[in-house]
Amino acid sequence: MASALTIILLGCWLAGRSGVSGEGSYPKPSISVSPAGVIPMGGKVTIRCWRQRLGLRILLYKDGDRNLLTYTDPAGSEAEFPIPSARREHGGSYTCRYSDRTGPAAFSEPSDPVQIIVADPSLPRPSISLSLASGTASGANVTIRPET
């Protein structure tokens, strides 16, 4: 009869070979945001995530939030997370991952982050001024000042 240690070691080896080792078991998904750039308050923005394997749950995370923001179980390889009316708190950095819907917890690596910037169009646009001394050489220090 096999010892308990032998069975545990065999189980760990099999889990490692099968790819069910938990964190980073799947390749990272892709992520995009549309439209890109600055979104006006009240504007619509959509975050899209793609995964390489079908039948897995796609999870969306926002940087600074400790917990999962939302998830979906899409039929295809792409998931959409629409924000129909952007508010200031929607601004930030987002990533997605995918995981098994059932079975042991196995997650992909996180996607590269995408940035959402929400601006209030009622606020005046900032402006800056740049003052260069005559004969300023390339690589010299300059001063940039915000104008109010």
DSSP file with accessible surface (Angstrom, degrees, kcal/mol):
  #  RESIDUE AA STRUCTURE BP1 BP2  ACC     N-H-->O    O-->H-N    N-H-->O    O-->H-N    TCO  KAPPA ALPHA  PHI   PSI    X-CA   Y-CA   Z-CA
    1    1 A M              0   0  240      0, 0.0     2,-0.1     0, 0.0     0, 0.0   0.000 360.0 360.0 360.0 137.9    0.0    0.0    0.0
    2    2 A A        -     0   0   59      1,-0.1     2,-0.1     2,-0.1     0, 0.0  -0.423 360.0-113.9 -73.2 145.1    1.3    3.4   -0.9
    3    3 A S     >  -     0   0   62      1,-0.1     4,-1.9    -2,-0.1     5,-0.2  -0.339  22.9-114.0 -74.8 160.0    2.2    5.8    1.9
    4    4 A A  H  > S+     0   0   74      1,-0.2     4,-2.5     2,-0.2     5,-0.2   0.890 117.4  54.8 -60.9 -38.2    0.3    9.0    2.4
    5    5 A L  H  > S+     0   0  116      1,-0.2     4,-2.7     2,-0.2     5,-0.2   0.919 106.5  50.9 -63.5 -41.9    3.3   11.1    1.4
    6    6 A T  H  > S+     0   0   77      1,-0.2     4,-2.5     2,-0.2    -1,-0.2   0.920 111.0  48.6 -61.9 -42.2    3.6    9.3   -1.9
    7    7 A I  H  X S+     0   0  102     -4,-1.9     4,-2.5     2,-0.2    -2,-0.2   0.924 111.8  48.9 -65.7 -42.3    0.0    9.9   -2.7
    8    8 A I  H  X S+     0   0  104     -4,-2.5     4,-2.4     2,-0.2    -2,-0.2   0.937 112.9  47.3 -63.1 -47.0    0.3   13.6   -1.8
    9    9 A L  H  X S+     0   0  106     -4,-2.7     4,-2.4     2,-0.2    -2,-0.2   0.917 112.2  49.9 -62.0 -41.6    3.4   14.0   -4.0
   10   10 A L  H  X S+     0   0   95     -4,-2.5     4,-2.6    -5,-0.2    -1,-0.2   0.924 110.3  50.9 -63.0 -41.4    1.7   12.1   -6.9
   11   11 A G  H  X S+     0   0   37     -4,-2.5     4,-2.4     2,-0.2    -2,-0.2   0.915 110.7  48.2 -62.9 -42.9   -1.3   14.4   -6.6
   12   12 A C  H  X S+     0   0   84     -4,-2.4     4,-2.3     2,-0.2    -1,-0.2   0.915 111.9  49.8 -64.3 -42.2    0.8   17.6   -6.6
   13   13 A W  H  X S+     0   0  143     -4,-2.4     4,-2.3    -5,-0.2    -2,-0.2   0.941 112.1  47.6 -62.8 -44.4    2.7   16.3   -9.7
   14   14 A L  H  X S+     0   0   90     -4,-2.6     4,-2.0     1,-0.2    -2,-0.2   0.902 110.7  51.7 -64.8 -39.9   -0.5   15.4  -11.5
   15   15 A A  H  X>S+     0   0   37     -4,-2.4     5,-1.7     1,-0.2     4,-0.8   0.923 110.9  48.2 -63.3 -41.8   -2.1   18.8  -10.7
   16   16 A G  H ><5S+     0   0   51     -4,-2.3     3,-0.5     1,-0.2    -2,-0.2   0.907 112.9  47.8 -65.4 -38.9    1.0   20.6  -12.0
   17   17 A R  H 3<5S+     0   0  183     -4,-2.3    -1,-0.2     1,-0.2    -2,-0.2   0.824 110.8  51.8 -71.3 -29.5    1.0   18.5  -15.2
   18   18 A S  H 3<5S-     0   0   77     -4,-2.0    -1,-0.2    -5,-0.2    -2,-0.2   0.577 110.2-118.5 -87.5  -8.0   -2.8   19.1  -15.8
   19   19 A G  T <<5S+     0   0   29     -4,-0.8     3,-0.2    -3,-0.5     2,-0.2   0.713  78.1 122.0  82.2  17.0   -2.6   22.9  -15.5
   20   20 A V      < +     0   0   49     -5,-1.7    -4,-0.1    -6,-0.2    -1,-0.1  -0.319  26.8 123.3-105.7  53.7   -4.8   23.2  -12.5
   21   21 A S        -     0   0   84      1,-0.3     2,-0.5    -2,-0.2    -1,-0.2   0.326  69.5-122.5 -98.1   8.1   -2.4   24.9  -10.3
   22   22 A G  S >  S+     0   0   16     -3,-0.2    85,-1.4    82,-0.1     3,-1.3  -0.785  79.7  52.6  96.2-126.6   -4.4   28.0   -9.4
   23   23 A E  T 3  S+     0   0  127     -2,-0.5    86,-0.1     1,-0.2    85,-0.1  -0.209 121.1   4.2 -54.8 127.9   -3.0   31.4  -10.2
   24   24 A G  T 3  S+     0   0   22     84,-0.5    -1,-0.2    83,-0.2    84,-0.2   0.736  79.5 139.1  74.1  24.1   -1.8   31.9  -13.8
   25   25 A S    <   +     0   0   27     82,-1.9    83,-0.2    -3,-1.3    -2,-0.1   0.745  66.9  44.8 -72.5 -23.7   -2.9   28.5  -15.1
   26   26 A Y  B    S-a  108   0A  20     81,-1.0    83,-1.7    72,-0.2    72,-0.1  -0.870  97.7 -95.1-117.4 155.3   -4.2   30.0  -18.4
   27   27 A P        -     0   0   62      0, 0.0    25,-0.2     0, 0.0    84,-0.1  -0.267  54.7 -89.2 -65.2 156.4   -2.6   32.5  -20.7
   28   28 A K        -     0   0   92     80,-0.1    69,-0.1    82,-0.1    83,-0.1  -0.356  41.0-126.0 -70.2 146.1   -3.6   36.1  -20.2
   29   29 A P        -     0   0    8      0, 0.0    83,-0.5     0, 0.0     2,-0.3  -0.285  21.4-111.1 -80.5 172.5   -6.6   37.5  -22.1
   30   30 A S  E     -B   50   0B  74     20,-1.9    20,-2.3    81,-0.1     2,-0.3  -0.746  31.7-167.6-101.0 155.0   -6.7   40.6  -24.3
   31   31 A I  E     +B   49   0B  24     -2,-0.3     2,-0.3    18,-0.2    18,-0.2  -0.989   9.8 171.7-143.6 146.6   -8.6   43.8  -23.3
   32   32 A S  E     -B   48   0B  37     16,-2.2    16,-2.7    -2,-0.3     2,-0.4  -0.971  19.5-142.4-148.0 163.2   -9.6   46.9  -25.1
   33   33 A V  E     -B   47   0B  26     -2,-0.3    14,-0.2    14,-0.2    82,-0.1  -0.989  22.7-128.7-130.0 138.7  -11.8   50.0  -24.4
   34   34 A S  E    S+B   46   0B  58     12,-2.4    12,-2.6    -2,-0.4     2,-0.1  -0.992  90.0  26.5-139.2 128.0  -14.0   51.7  -27.0
   35   35 A P  S    S-     0   0   69      0, 0.0    -1,-0.2     0, 0.0     2,-0.1   0.607  91.0-148.9 -75.3 154.7  -14.0   54.6  -27.5
   36   36 A A        +     0   0   80     -2,-0.1     2,-0.2    80,-0.1    80,-0.1  -0.418  57.1  36.2 -82.7 163.7  -10.4   55.2  -26.5
   37   37 A G  S    S-     0   0   49     78,-0.3    80,-0.8    -2,-0.1     2,-0.4  -0.565 108.0  -8.8  96.1-157.3   -9.3   58.5  -25.0
   38   38 A V  E     -d  117   0C  92     -2,-0.2    80,-0.2    78,-0.1    78,-0.0  -0.625  61.5-152.5 -84.1 130.6  -11.2   60.8  -22.7
   39   39 A I  E     -d  118   0C   5     78,-3.5    80,-2.6    -2,-0.4     2,-0.1  -0.877  15.6-127.5-102.5 129.5  -14.8   60.0  -22.1
   40   40 A P  E >   -d  119   0C  68      0, 0.0     3,-2.6     0, 0.0    46,-0.3  -0.451  39.7 -89.3 -71.5 150.3  -17.2   62.8  -21.3
   41   41 A M  T 3  S+     0   0   74     78,-2.3    46,-0.2     1,-0.3     3,-0.1  -0.353 119.8  24.3 -56.8 134.5  -19.4   62.4  -18.2
   42   42 A G  T 3  S+     0   0   45     44,-3.4    -1,-0.3     1,-0.3    45,-0.1   0.299  97.4 129.4  88.8  -9.2  -22.6   60.7  -19.2
   43   43 A G    <   -     0   0   16     -3,-2.6    43,-3.0    43,-0.2     2,-0.4  -0.293  61.0-112.0 -76.1 162.3  -20.8   59.2  -22.3
   44   44 A K        +     0   0  133     41,-0.2     2,-0.3    -3,-0.1    -1,-0.1  -0.795  36.5 173.1 -97.3 138.1  -21.0   55.5  -23.2
   45   45 A V  E     - C   0  83B   0     38,-2.1    38,-3.2    -2,-0.4     2,-0.4  -0.987  14.0-156.2-141.8 146.1  -17.8   53.3  -23.0
   46   46 A T  E     -BC  34  82B  11    -12,-2.6   -12,-2.4    -2,-0.3     2,-0.5  -0.993   4.3-154.2-128.9 131.4  -17.4   49.6  -23.5
   47   47 A I  E     -BC  33  81B   1     34,-2.1    34,-3.0    -2,-0.4     2,-0.4  -0.888  16.8-164.6-100.0 130.0  -14.7   47.3  -22.1
   48   48 A R  E     -BC  32  80B  61    -16,-2.7   -16,-2.2    -2,-0.5     2,-0.4  -0.965   6.0-170.6-119.1 137.2  -14.1   44.2  -24.2
   49   49 A C  E     -BC  31  79B   0     30,-2.3    30,-2.8    -2,-0.4     2,-0.4  -0.972   2.8-164.2-125.8 139.5  -12.1   41.1  -23.1
   50   50 A W  E     -BC  30  78B  84    -20,-2.3   -20,-1.9    -2,-0.4     2,-0.3  -0.952   3.7-166.3-120.6 145.8  -11.1   38.1  -25.3
   51   51 A R        -     0   0    9     26,-2.3   -23,-0.1    -2,-0.4     7,-0.0  -0.888  23.6-135.3-128.0 160.0   -9.9   34.8  -24.1
   52   52 A Q  S    S+     0   0  141     -2,-0.3     2,-0.4   -25,-0.2    -1,-0.1   0.706  87.7  57.5 -86.8 -21.9   -8.2   31.9  -26.0
   53   53 A R  S    S-     0   0  125     24,-0.1     3,-0.5     0, 0.0     2,-0.1  -0.916  76.4-135.7-116.2 138.6  -10.3   29.1  -24.5
   54   54 A L  S    S+     0   0  117     -2,-0.4     3,-0.1     1,-0.2    23,-0.1  -0.408  80.7  42.5 -82.9 163.6  -14.0   28.7  -24.8
   55   55 A G  S    S+     0   0   44     19,-0.3    46,-0.5    21,-0.3     2,-0.3   0.658  86.4 117.4  79.0  16.3  -16.3   27.7  -21.9
   56   56 A L        -     0   0    6     -3,-0.5     2,-0.3    44,-0.1    -1,-0.3  -0.853  66.4-111.4-117.7 153.9  -14.6   29.9  -19.3
   57   57 A R  E     -E   99   0D  58     42,-2.6    42,-2.1    -2,-0.3     2,-0.5  -0.615  24.8-141.4 -81.6 137.0  -15.9   32.8  -17.2
   58   58 A I  E     -EF  98  72D   2     14,-2.6    14,-2.1    -2,-0.3     2,-0.4  -0.887  16.8-162.1-103.1 129.8  -14.5   36.3  -17.9
   59   59 A L  E     -EF  97  71D   8     38,-3.2    38,-2.0    -2,-0.5     2,-0.4  -0.907   4.6-152.0-114.8 138.2  -13.8   38.5  -14.8
   60   60 A L  E     -EF  96  70D   5     10,-2.9     9,-2.3    -2,-0.4    10,-1.4  -0.923  13.6-173.9-113.8 133.4  -13.4   42.2  -14.8
   61   61 A Y  E     -E   95   0D  49     34,-3.1    34,-2.2    -2,-0.4     2,-0.4  -0.935  14.3-149.6-124.7 146.6  -11.3   44.1  -12.2
   62   62 A K  E >   -E   94   0D  32      5,-0.4     3,-2.1    -2,-0.3    32,-0.2  -0.970  32.3-109.6-114.7 131.9  -10.8   47.7  -11.5
   63   63 A D  T 3  S+     0   0  130     30,-3.5    30,-0.2    -2,-0.4     3,-0.1  -0.313 105.6  26.9 -58.5 134.3   -7.5   48.8  -10.0
   64   64 A G  T 3  S+     0   0   70      1,-0.3     2,-0.5    28,-0.1    -1,-0.3   0.099  96.4 103.2  97.7 -22.6   -7.9   50.0   -6.4
   65   65 A D    <   -     0   0   76     -3,-2.1    -1,-0.3     1,-0.1    -3,-0.2  -0.839  61.4-153.8 -91.3 126.7  -11.0   47.8   -5.9
   66   66 A R  S    S+     0   0  242     -2,-0.5     2,-0.2    -3,-0.1    -1,-0.1   0.770  71.9  55.6 -72.0 -26.7  -10.0   44.8   -3.8
   67   67 A N  S    S-     0   0  129      1,-0.1    -5,-0.4    -5,-0.1    -2,-0.1  -0.654 100.2 -78.2-107.4 166.5  -12.8   42.6   -5.2
   68   68 A L        -     0   0   66     -2,-0.2    -7,-0.2     1,-0.1    -1,-0.1  -0.287  34.0-152.2 -56.0 134.8  -14.0   41.4   -8.6
   69   69 A L        -     0   0   76     -9,-2.3     2,-0.3     1,-0.3    -8,-0.2   0.938  63.7 -40.6 -79.0 -51.8  -16.0   44.2  -10.3
   70   70 A T  E     -F   60   0D  63    -10,-1.4   -10,-2.9     2,-0.0    -1,-0.3  -0.969  53.8-153.2-163.9 171.6  -18.2   41.9  -12.4
   71   71 A Y  E     -F   59   0D 113     -2,-0.3     2,-0.3   -12,-0.2   -12,-0.2  -0.962   3.4-164.3-149.3 165.9  -18.1   38.7  -14.5
   72   72 A T  E     -F   58   0D  50    -14,-2.1   -14,-2.6    -2,-0.3    -2,-0.0  -0.982  20.6-140.1-150.0 157.1  -19.9   37.1  -17.5
   73   73 A D        -     0   0   60     -2,-0.3   -16,-0.1   -16,-0.2   -14,-0.0  -0.744  33.7-167.8-116.0  77.8  -20.1   33.7  -19.1
   74   74 A P        -     0   0   17      0, 0.0   -19,-0.3     0, 0.0   -18,-0.1  -0.305  25.8-135.0 -71.1 153.7  -20.1   34.5  -22.8
   75   75 A A  S    S+     0   0  107      3,-0.1   -20,-0.2   -21,-0.1     4,-0.1   0.843  90.0  36.8 -73.1 -34.1  -21.0   32.0  -25.5
   76   76 A G  S    S-     0   0   36      2,-0.4   -21,-0.3   -22,-0.1     0, 0.0  -0.047 105.4 -83.8 -99.9-153.8  -18.0   33.0  -27.6
   77   77 A S  S    S+     0   0   54    -23,-0.1   -26,-2.3   -22,-0.1     2,-0.4   0.453 102.8  71.2 -96.2  -1.4  -14.5   34.1  -26.9
   78   78 A E  E     -C   50   0B  73    -28,-0.2     2,-0.4   -30,-0.0    -2,-0.4  -0.917  57.0-167.3-121.0 142.9  -15.3   37.8  -26.3
   79   79 A A  E     -C   49   0B   4    -30,-2.8   -30,-2.3    -2,-0.4     2,-0.4  -0.977   8.6-151.4-125.9 142.1  -17.1   39.5  -23.4
   80   80 A E  E     -C   48   0B 101     -2,-0.4   -32,-0.2   -32,-0.2   -34,-0.0  -0.940   7.7-170.2-113.8 138.0  -18.4   43.1  -23.4
   81   81 A F  E     -C   47   0B  17    -34,-3.0   -34,-2.1    -2,-0.4     2,-0.2  -0.863  19.5-162.7-123.1  89.9  -18.8   45.2  -20.2
   82   82 A P  E     -C   46   0B  77      0, 0.0   -36,-0.2     0, 0.0   -38,-0.0  -0.488  16.8-162.3 -78.8 145.6  -20.7   48.3  -21.2
   83   83 A I  E     -C   45   0B  18    -38,-3.2   -38,-2.1    -2,-0.2     3,-0.4  -0.936  10.2-172.6-118.8  99.2  -20.8   51.5  -19.1
   84   84 A P  S    S+     0   0  100      0, 0.0     2,-0.3     0, 0.0    -1,-0.1   0.786  76.6  22.1 -70.8 -26.8  -23.9   53.3  -20.6
   85   85 A S  S    S-     0   0   64    -40,-0.1   -41,-0.2   -41,-0.1   -42,-0.2  -0.765  84.7-143.4-144.1  93.1  -23.5   56.5  -18.7
   86   86 A A        -     0   0    2    -43,-3.0   -44,-3.4    -3,-0.4     2,-0.3  -0.283  18.0-173.1 -64.7 136.3  -19.9   57.2  -17.4
   87   87 A R    >   -     0   0  130    -46,-0.2     3,-2.2   -45,-0.1     4,-0.5  -0.810  42.2 -97.5-119.9 166.4  -19.4   58.9  -14.1
   88   88 A R  G >  S+     0   0  131     -2,-0.3     3,-1.7     1,-0.3    30,-0.2   0.871 121.7  59.9 -53.4 -38.7  -16.2   60.1  -12.5
   89   89 A E  G 3  S+     0   0  107      1,-0.3    -1,-0.3     3,-0.0    -3,-0.0   0.656  92.6  67.8 -70.1 -12.3  -15.9   56.9  -10.4
   90   90 A H  G <  S+     0   0   39     -3,-2.2    -1,-0.3     2,-0.0    -2,-0.2   0.679  79.3 102.0 -77.0 -16.9  -15.8   54.8  -13.6
   91   91 A G    <   +     0   0   21     -3,-1.7     2,-0.3    -4,-0.5    26,-0.2  -0.378  55.4  74.7 -65.9 143.2  -12.4   56.4  -14.4
   92   92 A G  E    S- G   0 116D  19     24,-2.6    24,-2.7    -2,-0.1     2,-0.4  -0.913  81.8 -49.0 148.6-169.5   -9.4   54.2  -13.7
   93   93 A S  E     - G   0 115D  20     -2,-0.3   -30,-3.5    22,-0.2     2,-0.3  -0.849  48.7-167.1-105.4 130.8   -7.4   51.2  -14.8
   94   94 A Y  E     +EG  62 114D   5     20,-2.7    20,-2.1    -2,-0.4     2,-0.3  -0.902   9.4 176.8-120.3 147.3   -9.1   47.9  -15.7
   95   95 A T  E     -E   61   0D  33    -34,-2.2   -34,-3.1    -2,-0.3     2,-0.3  -0.935  12.4-150.6-136.9 161.9   -7.9   44.4  -16.3
   96   96 A C  E     +E   60   0D   0     -2,-0.3    15,-2.4   -36,-0.2     2,-0.3  -0.930  11.6 178.9-132.7 161.1   -9.6   41.1  -17.0
   97   97 A R  E     -E   59   0D  32    -38,-2.0   -38,-3.2    -2,-0.3     2,-0.3  -0.900  17.5-136.6-142.0 170.3   -8.9   37.4  -16.3
   98   98 A Y  E     +E   58   0D   0     -2,-0.3    10,-2.4   -40,-0.2     2,-0.3  -0.955  21.7 173.8-134.2 157.7  -10.7   34.2  -17.0
   99   99 A S  E     -EH  57 107D  11    -42,-2.1   -42,-2.6    -2,-0.3     8,-0.2  -0.962  39.3 -77.2-151.3 166.7  -11.4   31.1  -14.9
  100  100 A D        -     0   0   43      6,-1.2   -44,-0.1    -2,-0.3     6,-0.1  -0.389  28.8-145.2 -64.3 145.2  -13.2   27.8  -14.8
  101  101 A R  S    S+     0   0  103    -46,-0.5     2,-0.3    -2,-0.1    -1,-0.1   0.767  85.1  16.8 -79.7 -30.3  -16.9   28.1  -14.0
  102  102 A T  S    S+     0   0  117      2,-0.1    -1,-0.1    -3,-0.0    -2,-0.0  -0.856 104.2  37.6-132.9 171.1  -16.7   24.8  -12.1
  103  103 A G  S    S-     0   0   65     -2,-0.3     3,-0.1    -3,-0.1    -3,-0.0  -0.317 100.8  -8.0  83.4-167.2  -14.0   22.7  -10.6
  104  104 A P  S    S-     0   0   82      0, 0.0     2,-0.6     0, 0.0    -4,-0.2  -0.241  84.1 -92.4 -66.7 151.5  -10.9   23.9   -8.8
  105  105 A A        +     0   0   72     -6,-0.1     2,-0.4   -85,-0.1    -2,-0.1  -0.522  56.7 162.0 -68.8 111.9  -10.0   27.5   -8.8
  106  106 A A        -     0   0    0     -2,-0.6    -6,-1.2    -6,-0.1     2,-0.3  -0.991  13.3-173.7-134.1 125.0   -7.7   28.1  -11.8
  107  107 A F  B     -H   99   0D  55    -85,-1.4   -82,-1.9    -2,-0.4   -81,-1.0  -0.870  21.0-121.6-120.5 154.0   -7.2   31.6  -13.2
  108  108 A S  B     -a   26   0A   0    -10,-2.4   -84,-0.5    -2,-0.3   -80,-0.1  -0.349  44.2 -88.6 -77.5 168.5   -5.5   33.2  -16.2
  109  109 A E        -     0   0   91    -83,-1.7   -11,-0.2   -85,-0.2    -1,-0.1  -0.440  58.7 -93.3 -64.7 153.1   -2.8   35.7  -15.8
  110  110 A P        -     0   0   54      0, 0.0   -13,-0.2     0, 0.0   -82,-0.1  -0.415  42.5-112.8 -69.0 149.0   -4.3   39.3  -15.7
  111  111 A S        -     0   0    6    -15,-2.4   -81,-0.1     1,-0.2     3,-0.1  -0.216  42.0 -83.6 -67.1 168.8   -4.6   41.1  -19.0
  112  112 A D        -     0   0   97    -83,-0.5   -16,-0.2     1,-0.1    -1,-0.2  -0.456  61.3-100.2 -64.6 150.1   -2.6   44.2  -19.7
  113  113 A P        -     0   0   83      0, 0.0     2,-0.3     0, 0.0   -18,-0.2  -0.402  30.2-156.0 -77.1 152.6   -4.4   47.2  -18.2
  114  114 A V  E     -G   94   0D  23    -20,-2.1   -20,-2.7   -82,-0.1     2,-0.4  -0.934  14.7-134.8-119.2 152.1   -6.6   49.7  -20.1
  115  115 A Q  E     -G   93   0D 111     -2,-0.3     2,-0.5   -22,-0.2   -78,-0.3  -0.894  12.7-165.9-111.5 134.2   -7.3   53.2  -18.8
  116  116 A I  E     -G   92   0D   3    -24,-2.7   -24,-2.6    -2,-0.4     2,-0.5  -0.988   6.4-169.4-116.6 126.7  -10.6   55.0  -18.8
  117  117 A I  E     -d   38   0C  89    -80,-0.8   -78,-3.5    -2,-0.5     2,-0.5  -0.978   3.1-163.9-116.7 121.3  -10.5   58.7  -18.2
  118  118 A V  E     -d   39   0C  14     -2,-0.5     2,-0.3   -30,-0.2   -27,-0.1  -0.929   9.7-170.0-108.3 124.3  -13.8   60.5  -17.5
  119  119 A A  E     -d   40   0C  39    -80,-2.6   -78,-2.3    -2,-0.5     3,-0.0  -0.884  24.0-128.1-116.5 147.3  -13.9   64.3  -17.8
  120  120 A D    >   -     0   0   42     -2,-0.3     3,-1.7   -80,-0.2   -78,-0.0  -0.823  15.5-159.2 -91.7 109.8  -16.5   66.8  -16.9
  121  121 A P  T 3  S+     0   0   98      0, 0.0    -1,-0.1     0, 0.0     4,-0.1   0.687  86.3  68.6 -67.6 -13.3  -17.2   68.9  -20.0
  122  122 A S  T 3  S+     0   0   95      2,-0.1    -2,-0.0    -3,-0.0    -3,-0.0   0.692  84.9  84.7 -78.0 -15.8  -18.7   71.7  -17.9
  123  123 A L  S <  S-     0   0  101     -3,-1.7     2,-0.0     1,-0.1    -4,-0.0  -0.607  92.1-104.6 -83.6 145.7  -15.2   72.4  -16.4
  124  124 A P        -     0   0  117      0, 0.0    -1,-0.1     0, 0.0    -4,-0.1  -0.371  38.4-105.2 -67.8 147.4  -12.9   74.7  -18.3
  125  125 A R        -     0   0  229     -4,-0.1     2,-0.0     1,-0.1     0, 0.0  -0.519  37.2-119.5 -69.3 136.5  -10.1   73.1  -20.2
  126  126 A P        -     0   0  120      0, 0.0     2,-0.3     0, 0.0    22,-0.1  -0.367  29.7-163.1 -71.9 156.2   -6.7   73.6  -18.5
  127  127 A S  E     -I  147   0E  55     20,-0.8    20,-2.9    -2,-0.0     2,-0.3  -0.955   3.8-155.9-136.7 159.9   -4.0   75.4  -20.3
  128  128 A I  E     -I  146   0E 118     -2,-0.3     2,-0.4    18,-0.3    16,-0.0  -0.905   4.5-147.1-131.8 158.6   -0.2   75.7  -19.8
  129  129 A S  E     -I  145   0E  33     16,-2.6    16,-2.3    -2,-0.3     2,-0.4  -0.956   5.7-157.4-125.8 151.1    2.4   78.1  -20.8
  130  130 A L  E     -I  144   0E  98     -2,-0.4     2,-0.6    14,-0.2    14,-0.2  -0.995   3.7-164.1-129.9 124.3    6.0   77.5  -21.7
  131  131 A S  E     -I  143   0E  73     12,-1.2    12,-0.7    -2,-0.4     2,-0.4  -0.957   8.2-175.2-113.1 120.1    8.7   80.1  -21.4
  132  132 A L        -     0   0  105     -2,-0.6     2,-0.2    10,-0.1    10,-0.1  -0.931  22.2-130.1-112.9 137.2   12.0   79.5  -23.1
  133  133 A A    >   -     0   0   74     -2,-0.4     3,-1.4     1,-0.1     2,-0.0  -0.530  42.5 -90.7 -76.5 150.5   15.0   81.8  -22.8
  134  134 A S  T 3  S+     0   0  126      1,-0.3     3,-0.1    -2,-0.2    -1,-0.1  -0.377 115.1  23.7 -62.8 138.6   16.5   82.8  -26.2
  135  135 A G  T 3  S+     0   0   80      1,-0.2     2,-0.3    -3,-0.1    -1,-0.3   0.735  80.6 171.8  79.5  20.6   19.2   80.3  -27.1
  136  136 A T    <   -     0   0   55     -3,-1.4    -1,-0.2     1,-0.1     2,-0.1  -0.504  26.8-135.8 -65.3 125.0   17.8   77.5  -25.0
  137  137 A A    >   -     0   0   68     -2,-0.3     3,-2.1     1,-0.1     2,-0.1  -0.467  26.0 -88.6 -83.7 154.1   19.8   74.4  -26.0
  138  138 A S  T 3  S+     0   0  132      1,-0.3    -1,-0.1    -2,-0.1     3,-0.1  -0.387 116.5  22.3 -58.3 132.5   18.3   71.0  -26.6
  139  139 A G  T 3  S+     0   0   79      1,-0.3    -1,-0.3    -2,-0.1     2,-0.1   0.385  92.2 135.4  88.5  -3.7   18.1   69.0  -23.4
  140  140 A A    <   -     0   0   49     -3,-2.1    -1,-0.3     1,-0.1     2,-0.2  -0.372  63.7 -96.2 -74.8 157.9   18.1   72.2  -21.2
  141  141 A N        -     0   0  162     -3,-0.1     2,-0.3    -2,-0.1    -1,-0.1  -0.498  44.5-175.4 -72.5 140.3   15.7   72.6  -18.3
  142  142 A V        -     0   0   67     -2,-0.2     2,-0.5   -10,-0.1   -10,-0.1  -0.893  21.0-125.3-130.9 163.5   12.5   74.5  -19.0
  143  143 A T  E     -I  131   0E  74    -12,-0.7   -12,-1.2    -2,-0.3     2,-0.5  -0.958  17.2-166.5-113.8 128.9    9.6   75.6  -16.8
  144  144 A I  E     -I  130   0E 103     -2,-0.5   -14,-0.2   -14,-0.2    -2,-0.0  -0.959  10.2-169.3-113.0 127.9    6.0   74.7  -17.6
  145  145 A R  E     -I  129   0E 138    -16,-2.3   -16,-2.6    -2,-0.5     2,-0.2  -0.960  20.0-127.3-121.6 135.4    3.3   76.6  -15.7
  146  146 A P  E     -I  128   0E 108      0, 0.0     2,-0.4     0, 0.0   -18,-0.3  -0.511  24.6-141.7 -74.5 144.8   -0.4   75.9  -15.5
  147  147 A E  E      I  127   0E 100    -20,-2.9   -20,-0.8    -2,-0.2     0, 0.0  -0.899 360.0 360.0-106.9 140.8   -2.6   78.9  -16.4
  148  148 A T              0   0  192     -2,-0.4   -20,-0.0   -22,-0.1     0, 0.0  -0.694 360.0 360.0-108.7 360.0   -5.8   79.6  -14.5
